[in-house]
Amino acid sequence: MAIHCRFSPTISHLSLNRHLLQQRGEQLLFLLERHDAEVSIVFLDDAEMTAYNEQYRHKQGPTNVLSFPAMDGKSDFPSPGNELGDILISVETARREAANQGHSLHHRLVELIIHGMLHLIGYDHERSEEEAVRMWDFEKELFKQLHSQRRTAMPFLAINVDHVATIRQARGGVEPDPVLAAGICELAGAEGIVVHLREDRRHIQDRDVRLLRQTVKTKLNLEMANAPEIVDLALEIVPDMITLVPEKRKELTTEGGLDVIANAKKLTKTINKMRKVGIPVSLFIDPNADQVQAAIDVGATFVELHTGRYCEAKNWEVQEQEFHLIEQTSELAYESGLRVNAGHGLDYRNTHPIAALPFIEELSIGHAVISRAVLVGLDQAVREMLKIVREG
C-alpha cells in the first residue's frame, strides 16, 4: 500500500501540509481495503490542469480533479506494480472552491483525493443519478472516517504554573515555589513551561521569571501584556518565546483574544524589538480569520488560538461549532505561514479533540493540571494530561 504524492514547483508558494495529505491518502487506501495498491497523486496549478483537461477530456479550462485508472491505459505517468492509477488535483481550483464553501484548503483537498480515489476503483457519478448519490454518500462517510483517525504528529504539552504562584501569594510566603513546580512538570514529561507575568504581579513575580530562565530545560514561554516594563524584562532575560496577550486589571483570567487589528502599530514595534534579539513572538487571538491576517501583517511567528469559548460551551451543538472554528482557523493560520498553538480552559475532558487537530503544535494548559495536582500530586497530574495529548 503506497501513495506517491508529487507537488508541482508552480504551487511551491502555497503552504501545504504534505505529510497530512500523504497520510490521508494512505488511510483512505486502508479504509477501501486496497492494502496492496499504489496510487500517484499529483498536485498542480490551473495552467497545468487546463492542459490535461483539454488533452484527455477535450474541455476548456481547469477542473478540480482528474482520475486516470491504470486499467484504461490513459496514464502518462510511470506505473509501478499493483497501481490503481493516477489522480491529478489543481490546488488553485481547490483553493477557490474551499473559500466559496467556507472550508479550509486542506479540507477541500482531502475531499478531492477521496473523489479521485473512488473513480479509480470504479465509481462514476456520470453514469446515473443513483450512482452519483451513492458515490456522494460514500465520499461523505469516508471523509468522516478519515477525520476520526488519530493524528501521528502529537502536539507538545506546555504547563502553565501561574496558579502555583497564586497559592503562594495568598499567604505572602515562599511556598509553593513555581520554579520547583516547573521542574517537576518537566520531569513528568512536559515539553514546555508557561508563565504569565501580569502588570499587577498577582501571581508570578519577576524573581520567578529570572529563575525559570536559568532552570527550565525545555522551553520557557513568557506570556505578557504589551507593556513597556515587561517588554524590557523580556528583552533582558530572552525567554525561548513570548506570547502577547490582552490584560485587564480586574479579570480573574484572560477573557479573550488580543485585538491585533486595533493594536497593530504597537505590536509591530514590540515584535521588531523581539526579533532583533532572537525571541519568537506568539499572539493570543480568538479563532478569527481577520485576526490571523493581522498577525501575519505585524510579523508574528506564532498564533495561540483561544479555546475558551469551546471549553465553556453550554451544550454539545455550541461546542461543536466552536471546535470547527478552531479547526478551520488553525489550518488557515498554517496555510498562511504561521505556526499554531492553542490554549485556555482546556481540561481532562475537552482536550482530546483539540489535541487531534493536525495543525496545532502545542497546547498550553495550566489551571486544570494544577487543580488536579491538589488531589493526586503534580507529577501524576502532568502525566495524566500528557497521556490525553499523546493519544490525540
Solvent accessible surface area in square Angstrom, and as a share of the most:
residue,aa,sasa,rsa
1,M,98,0.44
2,A,27,0.21
3,I,5,0.03
4,H,80,0.36
5,C,28,0.17
6,R,114,0.41
7,F,37,0.15
8,S,12,0.08
9,P,117,0.73
10,T,66,0.38
11,I,2,0.01
12,S,80,0.52
13,H,131,0.59
14,L,20,0.10
15,S,39,0.25
16,L,18,0.09
17,N,23,0.12
18,R,121,0.44
19,H,113,0.51
20,L,10,0.05
21,L,0,0.00
22,Q,51,0.23
23,Q,19,0.08
24,R,14,0.05
25,G,0,0.00
26,E,60,0.27
27,Q,26,0.12
28,L,1,0.00
29,L,0,0.00
30,F,119,0.49
31,L,43,0.21
32,L,21,0.10
33,E,133,0.59
34,R,92,0.33
35,H,90,0.40
36,D,105,0.54
37,A,8,0.07
38,E,40,0.18
39,V,0,0.00
40,S,9,0.06
41,I,0,0.00
42,V,12,0.07
43,F,0,0.00
44,L,5,0.03
45,D,17,0.09
46,D,24,0.12
47,A,74,0.58
48,E,56,0.25
49,M,0,0.00
50,T,32,0.19
51,A,59,0.46
52,Y,52,0.20
53,N,4,0.02
54,E,66,0.29
55,Q,109,0.49
56,Y,49,0.19
57,R,86,0.31
58,H,154,0.69
59,K,100,0.42
60,Q,153,0.68
61,G,23,0.22
62,P,54,0.34
63,T,28,0.16
64,N,32,0.17
65,V,17,0.10
66,L,11,0.06
67,S,28,0.18
68,F,11,0.05
69,P,29,0.18
70,A,38,0.30
71,M,171,0.76
72,D,63,0.33
73,G,67,0.64
74,K,109,0.46
75,S,29,0.19
76,D,99,0.51
77,F,29,0.12
78,P,108,0.68
79,S,73,0.47
80,P,57,0.36
81,G,56,0.53
82,N,112,0.57
83,E,20,0.09
84,L,28,0.14
85,G,1,0.01
86,D,0,0.00
87,I,0,0.00
88,L,0,0.00
89,I,0,0.00
90,S,0,0.00
91,V,0,0.00
92,E,55,0.24
93,T,14,0.08
94,A,0,0.00
95,R,126,0.46
96,R,122,0.44
97,E,38,0.17
98,A,3,0.02
99,A,80,0.62
100,N,132,0.68
101,Q,88,0.39
102,G,50,0.48
103,H,67,0.30
104,S,12,0.08
105,L,9,0.04
106,H,3,0.01
107,H,39,0.18
108,R,35,0.13
109,L,0,0.00
110,V,3,0.02
111,E,40,0.18
112,L,3,0.02
113,I,2,0.01
114,I,1,0.01
115,H,38,0.17
116,G,0,0.00
117,M,0,0.00
118,L,0,0.00
119,H,41,0.18
120,L,2,0.01
121,I,36,0.18
122,G,40,0.38
123,Y,38,0.14
124,D,40,0.21
125,H,67,0.30
126,E,126,0.56
127,R,154,0.56
128,S,49,0.32
129,E,136,0.61
130,E,130,0.59
131,E,20,0.09
132,A,31,0.24
133,V,81,0.46
134,R,135,0.49
135,M,1,0.01
136,W,140,0.49
137,D,72,0.37
138,F,60,0.25
139,E,19,0.09
140,K,102,0.43
141,E,79,0.36
142,L,3,0.01
143,F,35,0.14
144,K,145,0.61
145,Q,59,0.26
146,L,1,0.01
147,H,73,0.33
148,S,88,0.57
149,Q,63,0.28
150,R,116,0.43
151,R,19,0.07
152,T,81,0.47
153,A,59,0.45
154,M,87,0.39
155,P,6,0.04
156,F,105,0.44
157,L,0,0.00
158,A,1,0.01
159,I,0,0.00
160,N,22,0.11
161,V,0,0.00
162,D,9,0.05
163,H,54,0.24
164,V,10,0.06
165,A,0,0.00
166,T,57,0.33
167,I,87,0.44
168,R,11,0.04
169,Q,67,0.30
170,A,83,0.64
171,R,214,0.78
172,G,63,0.61
173,G,41,0.39
174,V,122,0.70
175,E,137,0.61
176,P,52,0.33
177,D,35,0.18
178,P,0,0.00
179,V,22,0.12
180,L,119,0.59
181,A,7,0.06
182,A,1,0.01
183,G,29,0.28
184,I,58,0.30
185,C,0,0.00
186,E,28,0.13
187,L,149,0.74
188,A,2,0.01
189,G,24,0.23
190,A,3,0.02
191,E,47,0.21
192,G,0,0.00
193,I,0,0.00
194,V,0,0.00
195,V,0,0.00
196,H,6,0.03
197,L,0,0.00
198,R,7,0.02
199,E,70,0.31
200,D,53,0.28
201,R,49,0.18
202,R,71,0.26
203,H,11,0.05
204,I,0,0.00
205,Q,46,0.21
206,D,47,0.25
207,R,116,0.42
208,D,0,0.00
209,V,0,0.00
210,R,92,0.34
211,L,59,0.30
212,L,0,0.00
213,R,64,0.23
214,Q,136,0.61
215,T,59,0.34
216,V,15,0.09
217,K,168,0.71
218,T,60,0.35
219,K,54,0.23
220,L,0,0.00
221,N,3,0.02
222,L,0,0.00
223,E,20,0.09
224,M,0,0.00
225,A,10,0.07
226,N,50,0.25
227,A,12,0.09
228,P,108,0.68
229,E,111,0.50
230,I,1,0.01
231,V,7,0.04
232,D,87,0.45
233,L,10,0.05
234,A,0,0.00
235,L,46,0.23
236,E,109,0.49
237,I,22,0.11
238,V,56,0.32
239,P,2,0.01
240,D,53,0.28
241,M,2,0.01
242,I,0,0.00
243,T,1,0.00
244,L,1,0.00
245,V,5,0.03
246,P,33,0.21
247,E,41,0.19
248,K,121,0.51
249,R,157,0.57
250,K,196,0.83
251,E,8,0.04
252,L,168,0.84
253,T,67,0.39
254,T,12,0.07
255,E,103,0.46
256,G,21,0.20
257,G,18,0.17
258,L,18,0.09
259,D,65,0.33
260,V,0,0.00
261,I,97,0.49
262,A,79,0.62
263,N,56,0.29
264,A,36,0.28
265,K,182,0.77
266,K,138,0.59
267,L,1,0.01
268,T,47,0.27
269,K,130,0.55
270,T,9,0.05
271,I,4,0.02
272,N,61,0.31
273,K,78,0.33
274,M,0,0.00
275,R,134,0.49
276,K,173,0.73
277,V,68,0.39
278,G,58,0.56
279,I,4,0.02
280,P,46,0.29
281,V,3,0.02
282,S,0,0.00
283,L,0,0.00
284,F,7,0.03
285,I,0,0.00
286,D,36,0.19
287,P,5,0.03
288,N,64,0.33
289,A,57,0.44
290,D,93,0.48
291,Q,25,0.11
292,V,2,0.01
293,Q,94,0.42
294,A,11,0.08
295,A,0,0.00
296,I,57,0.29
297,D,100,0.52
298,V,7,0.04
299,G,25,0.24
300,A,11,0.09
301,T,55,0.32
302,F,10,0.04
303,V,0,0.00
304,E,4,0.02
305,L,0,0.00
306,H,12,0.06
307,T,1,0.00
308,G,1,0.01
309,R,106,0.39
310,Y,6,0.02
311,C,25,0.15
312,E,113,0.51
313,A,25,0.19
314,K,191,0.81
315,N,81,0.42
316,W,183,0.64
317,E,110,0.49
318,V,58,0.33
319,Q,54,0.24
320,E,57,0.26
321,Q,109,0.48
322,E,28,0.12
323,F,32,0.13
324,H,75,0.34
325,L,68,0.34
326,I,2,0.01
327,E,38,0.17
328,Q,64,0.28
329,T,6,0.03
330,S,1,0.01
331,E,11,0.05
332,L,63,0.31
333,A,0,0.00
334,Y,67,0.25
335,E,33,0.15
336,S,45,0.29
337,G,59,0.57
338,L,9,0.04
339,R,118,0.43
340,V,1,0.00
341,N,4,0.02
342,A,0,0.00
343,G,1,0.01
344,H,40,0.18
345,G,47,0.45
346,L,5,0.03
347,D,26,0.13
348,Y,56,0.21
349,R,210,0.77
350,N,15,0.08
351,T,0,0.00
352,H,88,0.39
353,P,50,0.31
354,I,0,0.00
355,A,0,0.00
356,A,30,0.23
357,L,8,0.04
358,P,36,0.23
359,F,12,0.05
360,I,1,0.00
361,E,53,0.24
362,E,5,0.02
363,L,0,0.00
364,S,13,0.08
365,I,4,0.02
366,G,11,0.11
367,H,124,0.55
368,A,16,0.12
369,V,0,0.00
370,I,12,0.06
371,S,49,0.31
372,R,82,0.30
373,A,18,0.14
374,V,109,0.63
375,L,142,0.70
376,V,45,0.26
377,G,32,0.31
378,L,28,0.14
379,D,57,0.30
380,Q,86,0.38
381,A,0,0.00
382,V,0,0.00
383,R,124,0.45
384,E,44,0.20
385,M,0,0.00
386,L,10,0.05
387,K,124,0.53
388,I,36,0.18
389,V,0,0.00
390,R,99,0.36
391,E,86,0.38
392,G,3,0.03
